[in-house]
Amino acid sequence: MVDKAKYPGIRVTTNGNQLVAYHTEARLTDGGVFFPITPSTEMGENYQLSFAEGNLNVFGGSTLAIEAEGEHAAQGGATALSVTGRRVVNFTSGQGLPYAAEQYYHAPGKLSTMVVEVAARALTKHALNAYLALSISFGNEFIVSEIQIIGNEITKQYIIQREIQHQQNVPLDSTVAGEDRNRIENLGIFSMVEWQGLPLEDGTIILQFIVLESWRFLPGLIPFY
């Protein structure tokens, strides 16, 4: 009977991001290059924490933590660090992986090897939407209980409403919501149009269309509808 384990380990209360970044990758790699994107942001932060604390990896070497300005920059930086012979890790999300897909074509041509830690996040068929990603991840089918229009101070409500085809009391359809957003944008009177789903405690969701009227940037040209 063994009274004491040869490698007892370190007792710690942790989550997956911390376990992967701080307790694993920061000890095995020479450098980490990353862009903070939900839900992998915490992995980059923990890797950078280990670097800031001056911790060495298991090979006795110092590490390098680089927060890039975007997904493409992060993958490009990881490739560059890799071709110098360093062990490198890149932290990203399910959405960030295809976003920087172009960079992944370069890595094999440069004989670049690295570890890419991907935090789970649903892939959406339209623009980034964290709310929708959560609904898909957990298998929920959110029913649209209300449709809201936010940001129109001059434009009449019905001008926007007639472009919205998504119905209430039906499951949220990201494709239809995205098409509605495009129709609103094609009116040509808004400098920004976005949509998002706001989950409620009762299990339903509010579909919101957020607009920014162009007249805010051109005060001499204020349209009236």
N, C-alpha and C positions, 0 to 999 in steps of 0.2 A: 504494500500500500504506500502510495506517495503522499507525504504530508504536505509538500509544497511543490507547486508547479515550477518547472524549470524556467518558463517564460510566463510569469503571472499576468503580464499586460498592465494596462492602466485603466482603473475604474473611472468612467466618465459618463455623464448624461449628455447625450448628443443627438443630432438629427442626421439625416443622410448627407446633406450638403457639407456639414462640418466634418463628418467622418471621412468623406471622400477627399475633400480639399486639404483640411488642416492635418488630419491624422494619417493620410495615405499619400496623396500626390506631393504634398510639400516635403515629404520625407524620401520620396523615390525619384523625383525629377530634379533637373537643374534650373528649370525656369517655367513660369506660367504666363501665358499671354491670353487676355480675355477681354470681353466687352460686357458690361453689366446689362443683362436682359432677363426679365422674369421668366422662369423662376431660378435661373442659374447664378444670379447676381451674388448670392450669399457664398457660393463656392469661390468666386474670385476674391471676395472680401476676406474669407478665411485664409486663402493662400497668401494674400497680401499681409495679413496679420502675422502669419508665421515668418514671413520675410522681415517684417518690421521688428519682430522680436529677436531677430538675429539667429534664428534656428538653422542649424546645418542639416543637410540631408543625411541619409544613412551611410553615404559614401564619404562623409566628412567634408563635402563641398558646400559652398554658399549657394543660395538660390537667387533667382531674379524674377520679380513680379512686375508685369507691365499691363496697365489698363489702357486698352486701345480706344480710338474714337468711334469705332464701329465694328460690325461683324467682319467685314472684308479686311479691315486693318488688323483685326485680331488674328484671323487665319493666316494672313500674309506674314505677320510678325512671327507667328508660331512656326511657319515654314522656314523663314529666314534663320530663326534660332536653331531649328532642327538641322539645317544643312551645315551648320558649324560643328556638328557632332554632339550637340547637347540633347539631353533627355527633356522633352518639353510636353506640356499639357495645355489644352485649350478648353475653357469652360463655355458652354453655350446651351441653348434650349432647343426644343423640337422645332420652333419657328425660325430660330436663328441659323440652324444648320442648312436648310435649303436657301435661305436668304443670301448666304455667302458661298453658294455652290460653285461659282466661277473659280474661286480660289482653290477649291479642292482638285481641280484639273491640273493645277501647276505642281502640287506637292509630289505626285508620283514621278513626274518628269524630272524632278530635282532629286529623286531618290530620298525624299523626305519621309521620315517616320515620326509619329507623335501619337499621343493619346488624346482623344476628344471625348470629354465627359459631357454627355447630353442629359440635361434635366428634362423630365417628361413635360410636354405641353402639346396640346392638340394642334394639328395643322388646320388652318382655316382656308376657305376657298376665296377669300377676299382680303381686305386690309387687316392688319393686326387688330385683334379684339380679345382682350384677356377674359372678359365675361363669357364670351361664347366658348373660348377654349376650356374654361372651367366646366361649362355645362356638358360639353362633349366628353371631357375626361372622366366625369363621374357618371356618365350615362343618363343624365337627367333630360327630360323633354319639357323644356319650359314653354308654358302657354303665355302668349302675349295678352296681358290683361288691359293694357293701355298703350296708346301711341302718343308721344309728346313731341312737340317742336319747340326748340329752344334757341334763342338768339335773334329772332326776327323782331326788330323794333319798328321798322317802316313797312316792310312787306306784309301784306294781309295774309292771314292764316290760310285762307282757302286756296291761295296761289300755290302754296307748298302742299297742302293736303291733296289736291287733285293729281299730284305726281306720285303719291304714295299708293301702291297697290297691295301692300301687305295688310292682311285683315287682323282684327282683334279676335280673341278667343280661339286662336289656332296656334299650333306649335311654331316657335320661332324658326323662320327659314332664312338662313344667311344669304342665300342666293337672291331671293326676292328683295331683302333689305338692301343688299348691295346695288341691285338694279334701281331701286327707289332712290338711293343716294345719288346715283349717276344721273337720273332724270332731273333731280333737284339742281344738281350742279350745272346741267346743260341749260338751265334757265338763263345762265349768264349774269346773274345779279348778286351772286355770292362769291366771296373770295375764298371761302372754306366751307366744306360740307362734310360732316362725319356722322356716323351712326354708332350706337352702342346699345347693349342690352343691360338693364339694371335689375338684377335678381331681387325678389322680395321674399320675406320670411314665409309667406303662404305658398311658396313654390312656383309662383307665376313670375313674369318678367315684364318690365316696362321697356318698350322699344322707343328709343330717343333719337331724334334727328337734330343735330347741332349745326347751326349755320352762323356765318359771320358775313354781314352785309357789306358789299363793296363800298357803299357810301361813306363808311367810316374812314376809308383811306382817301376818298375824293369828296370832301365836304361841299365842294361847289357843284357837284352833280348828284343831287339827292333824288332818287326815283320815288314816284308815288304810284301805287297800284290799287 
